[in-house]
Structures are given as structure tokens and as C-alpha cells.
Amino acid sequence: MSASPRSSHTPILGSLARAEPFRSAEEAWFWTMAALVARRDGARITAGKGTTVRPCEPDDVVKCLDRLYRQRRITLVHARIMRLWGERGMPPAPQDRADFQLWNEAMDRLEFPLRIKGIVAEAPAAPRQSAQILPFPGRRA
């Protein structure tokens, strides 16, 4: 028995430094739903085999959602809308007023925990613009 490591055995999370976080909670949710649908249909999900290395597993996003539900930050109605539109792979249109509102509420509430965990990238800082100081009307200099 040799002491050298097997070439077929590489650490799954060894490339976490190269992991590319999602740009938004919505992008993370669509990725999660695609993985869950594939798993339901019989695909075997293996970490590190996709085209882009991600900083999480689909179950990590689901755990964040579950925690929000247990904290009563989202309801089952939010979760139903997220599942329905997540399976479709697109957000609801503004014409679907109720779904659109629930979707946006759920994404806003999911964004923060995903940012804390590093699943969603930090939002870029808004560029600072210099302000012009205007004189107060009626004041004499």
C-alpha cells in the first residue's frame, strides 16, 4: 500500500478560494431550484463539477430560507411563490401583482443571510459624487 494520495481523490471544497459568489439572492435561488429539480429528476449532484465553482451547496440556500421561515420573516405563501417561479426559472412579472410583491419581499429577506454567509457577493459601493453647496435663499453673505 503506497502512501501517495490517489489521483481520483481530490478534496471537494479545496477550491473554495476560486468560488464565485452569486450577484443576488434571486440568482442564488434560481441556481438552487435548478439543482433541486435536477436532483428530484434523478441527477446526482456532485460538488465542484459545474462550469462555475460556487461557495455553497443548494441545501445551504434552503437552510437560510428555512431559518427565515422559523423566525417568521417569511411565510408559507412566500415559499410557495418562490418554488413556483423558481421552477419556471424566471421572476414574476409586475403584472402578476401579488406574486411580484411576495417574490420581492422574499428575495429582500433572503439577501442578507446569503450575504453574511458569502453566498451572495457584497453590493458594490455607490460611486461618490461631489456635492455642490448652494447658498440659502434670503441669507446675506
Residue pairs with C-beta under 8 A, 6 or more apart in sequence:
12 47
12 48
13 47
13 48
15 48
15 53
16 53
16 55
18 53
19 53
19 54
19 55
20 52
20 53
20 54
20 55
21 54
21 55
21 118
21 119
21 120
21 121
22 28
22 31
22 54
22 114
22 119
22 120
22 121
23 120
23 121
24 107
24 111
24 120
25 107
25 108
25 110
25 111
25 114
25 120
26 91
26 107
27 120
28 56
28 61
28 110
28 114
28 119
28 120
29 61
29 82
29 86
29 107
29 110
30 86
30 89
31 54
31 58
31 61
32 58
32 61
32 62
32 86
33 83
33 86
33 87
33 89
34 89
35 45
35 58
36 58
36 62
37 87
38 45
39 45
39 58
45 57
45 58
47 57
54 119
55 117
55 118
55 119
56 117
56 119
60 117
60 119
61 110
61 114
61 119
64 110
64 113
64 114
64 117
64 119
65 74
65 79
65 82
65 110
67 113
68 74
68 109
68 110
68 113
69 75
69 76
69 79
73 109
74 105
74 106
74 109
74 110
77 102
78 102
78 105
78 106
78 109
79 106
81 92
81 99
81 102
81 103
81 106
82 103
82 106
84 99
85 91
85 92
85 99
85 103
91 100
91 103
92 99
92 100
92 103
93 100
94 100
111 120
114 120
115 121
115 122
135 141
